[in-house]
Each structure stands twice: as C-alpha cells, then as structure tokens.
Amino acid sequence: MGTVVVFDIYPDPEAGVPDQQTIYRHLAKARALLQRADFTFSLWKPNSPMSQIRRGELDVASAPAEIAAVLELCAEAMAATKGWFDPYALPGGLDPTGLVKGWATQKALDVLTGAGVANVMVNAGGDIATAGGPAPGQPWRIGIQHPVDKSGLAVVVEVTAMIATSGTYERGAHLFNPRESRLATRFASASVTGPDLALADAAATALAVAGEEGFDFIETLDGYEAFVVRNDGSTRSSPGFRLAPPEAPQAD
C-alpha cells in the first residue's frame, strides 16, 4: 500500500473500554492484517499474489481469498462510478490499488471495534476509517490538505464514518483516466465520505479523473458526499458534505 498508517484511540471510561493489553493485542492484529494486504496486493513486490496474477502465473481461484473479495468490490465500484473507476483498464494489467487501501483500512478498523474499542480513527495516507469520536457527542474533525497551496488546508470536514481523498499529494501523476487511456486528472484532489471506505476510495479516484461530470455518479450513491479542489484552486462540494464549523476561540 506504500504509505504510513496511524491509529488514534480515545478511551471512554463510561463505555467499559478494553484494558490496555487487549487494545495492544488487537492493534497487533490490525497491523498484521495491513501487512498481509500489502504483501497480497502490492505491485511493487514481484512475488506478491497480485503481481503473479498480472503476469499470468496465478489464477484468482488459486490466490488468497482476499483477492476474489476485492475484485468483486471492484466490479461493484465500476458499476457505481459509471466506469470511471476501472482497475482492468490500467497499463500493465489488473490493478485494484484505487480501492484496496480503503478496503484494508476499514478491515483494520473492524479489528479494533470488534474488540470493543469505540472511539478510533485509522488513517492510511488520506484514507480514513473512523468509529465514535474524540469526545462524547463530538464527530471527528479532519483537515484536507490543499493540493495547490500545500502549506494549508483546503477545508475541515466533520466525519462520522469514512473519508477517502485522491489526488497527486504523495505519488505525483498516477491516476489513470480510463476514458482517455492515459494518466490524467481533472481535479487536483477529490474527497468522498460515506459508510464504506472501499467504495469511497474508488469513488474519490474516479471523481478526480472524471471531473465535473463525476458529481453525477456521486448523486446516485446513497450516503456518499464529495468535496473537490479544482486545478485553479477553486472548490466544489455536494449538498450533504459536512463542513466543520469554525472552532470558537478559547477563553483566557
């Protein structure tokens, strides 16, 4: 997956949170899950199952079960984004990278929430899965880095589930436009919130390459909202995208 993953856990004594040893044990399980996903899907590792599939040395039926599950999600994401997300169109062959990081990040969150950790955020390089909040009754406030003016934030958003951001922040020009068969983006960055991080991840990738017409498929996705920064620095958001209100100044 090629990025740093950060776990933020906020204990809530009233919720009967797990003890520290239980939390550490499940953090280790979540870390192992992410490492397995990296080994399974990495296209930088020549011996990964996904690399072997691309070379025709391994079929999906013989590969780890996660690959078939992810490819099924890819098919659903292709349909949901009207083909703007298409892992089969990329040069070199099948590449589910635009979805798999979100899928793995949410799986890591599930390990912790399944152990009773109620307030947690998992951030994998801009693909963020959350549960609960940093304090009772408070949603997570997440800043989206401005892709043009990288010294500041484009916006701060309130998140109660998942958010994925796609652009050229970390890897430069790497997003493939399946309609034009070339590396090309029409937005500098695109962020999508929603209940499932795998679909949000794929939708953010698709929206970044689709441009303005990508809002058409966002409107059809129940529970998903989007925010984009255009190449000129201007912004647009869907009607339900939850911008965070300004924080009140602290009293002296």
Secondary structure, 3 states (H helix, E strand, C coil): CCCCEEEEECCCHHHCCCCHHHHHHHHHHHHHHHHHHHHHHCCCCCCCHHHHHHCCCCCHHHCCHHHHHHHHHHHHHHHHCCCCCCCCCCCCCCCCHHHHHHHHHHHHHHHHHHCCCCCEEEEECCEEEEECCCECCECEEEEEECCCCCCCEEEEEEECCEEEEEECCCCCCCCEECCCCEECCCEEEEEEEECCHHHHHHHHHHHHHHHHHHHHHHHHCCCCEEEEEECCCCEEECCCCCECCCCCCCCC
